[in-house]
Amino acid sequence: MAVWDDLVGQERVIAELDAAARDADALVTAAGSGTPPPSGSKMTHAWLFTGPPGAGRVTAARAFAAALQCTSPDRALGGAPGCGFCDGCHTALLGTHADVSTVAAVGTQILAEDMRDTVRKSYTSPATGRWQVILVEDAERLNEKSANAVLKAVEEPAPRTVWLLCAPSVEDVLPTIRSRCRLLTLSTPAVEAVADMLVRRDGIEPELAATAARATQGHIDRARRLATDPRARERRAAVLKVPLRVEDVGGCLKAAQELVDAAAEDSKQLAEEVDTKETDELKAALGAQSGGRMPRGTAGVMKDLEDKQKRRRTRSQRDSLDLALTELTGVYRDVLALQLGSRVALANTDIQDALERLARSTSPESTLRRIEAIGACRDALDRNVAPLLAVEAMTLALRAG
């Protein structure tokens, strides 16, 4: 299984990354043998992966990191880097490779303090691997200070350091940074391709795989979670009922409360396991004594970890709520398609009767206003409006139409 196998419908991107990985391998080999490096190399020190949510930006970047660290003996016989089986590929894909550093937003921004150690590490030589790889999963969340730190490192990179930045679009990254990166744009994979991957790679029943892929409109991670997690399917079913529950003010307020509570519970379940593991590991590293008593002078470190975990839980709740809003938008998008007689495929065919009932009882203009109300709720959440207030305003607007 090559490292590129998880990239669905991205043949052009795979070809470019594969060529770059081959040239990177040749550069390392030439440096080790003292021979001149090959000319016209497709390898460069900074890459920017862009594309819509679910296209696989981070998956592509991590696969490229694995190919750069590939230690397969088959390379000496002409094999391509990125076998997917060697220790270099395996640890890079799992996120445990010593020379692959990953940075992701803990809260709503990547702070300068989150980047400080990573930028410092980018100037060092690889410890065990072939390249020093820095993967920034949420480059659009860099604030001014952290972006300036990245810019300086990208402007003056170490010889064997590669920066991999991921963002929804090129406009989400500072012009000074993106001008120094090679741009790769991924596209949303076809629904059929995602369903096929779920069947082949995850052993999902074809009917469930097709439903999950269609409901998420080609979003790979969401489709996989929907197909494999019964709780995700229950949460989605609750969201799809919201348009039928906003007939009166009481129903609007109750639906809003349930959406916010579900998002909080979802984020809590996702965070609990990670937080406990992080806390236990840090306590062990700091030399916690029997009974959990911490050595003197470690309270500040533990407080920093608690603050980080709190920011991550807040972001996780907002992300979970945003997913619910995305699914709700999909419902009204299907309603609008039915009202306009569009031939576009419906995403939520499992509730087609409800969609047709909504389409008959409202006008296209009111459906558009409802979609705008969901967008306004998203904007309010981005401005840190209290989630319950933002969602209540949205459900009341959905009732008004």
GIZI-V39458 format. One line per field, one symbol per residue. phi: phi as a letter, one per 30 degrees, with the letter a starting at -180 (. if undefined). psi: psi as a letter, one per 30 degrees, with the letter a starting at -180 (. if undefined). burial: 1 if it has 24 or more other ideal C-beta (glycine too) atoms within 12 Angstrom, else 0. A space follows every 50 residues. Layout:
BEGIN
phi: ???
psi: ???
burial: ???
END
This chain:
BEGIN
phi: .ddddddcibedddddddddddddddddddddcidddddidddbdbbbcb ldejdjedddddddedddcecdddddcjdddjdicdddddddddicddcb ccbbddcdbcdeddceddddddccdedbccbcccccdbddcddedddddd eddddbddeccbcbcbaebdddceeddddccddbcccdddeddddddddd cciddedddddddddchidddddddddccedddddddddddeecccdbde dddddddddddddddddddddeddddddddddddddiedeiidcddicdd dddddddddddddddddddddddddddddddddddddddcidcddddcdd bdddddddddcbcedddddddddddddeddddcideeddddddddddddd i
psi: jlffffjkgheeeeeeeeeeeeeeeeeeeeeffglklklhkgklfkkjjl llkffheeeeeeeeeeefgkgkffefgglkkheffleeeeeeefggkfgj kkklkebfljlefffeeeeeffgllkefafljkjjjeiffgkaeeeeeee eeeeeillehkkkjkklelfffkkefeffglkkkjllklkeeeeeeeeee efgkkeeeeeeeeeeghgjeeeeeeeffjeeeeeeeeeeffeffghflee eeeeeeeeeeeeeeeeeeeefeeeeeeeeeeeeeefhklkggkklkgfee eeeeeeeeeeeeeeeeeeeeeeeeeeeeeeefeeeeeeefglgkkkeiff heeeeeeeeeflleeeeeeeeeeeeeeeeeefggkkeeeeeeeeeeeeee .
burial: 01110111110011011111111111110000000000000011111111 10111111111111111111110010000111110101111110001011 11111111111001100110110001001111111111111100011011 10110011011111111101011100110111111101101011101100 01010001111111111111111111100001101101111111110000 01011101110111111001100010001000000000000000000000 00001001101111111111111111111111111111100000011111 10011001100100011001101111110110000011011111111110 1
END
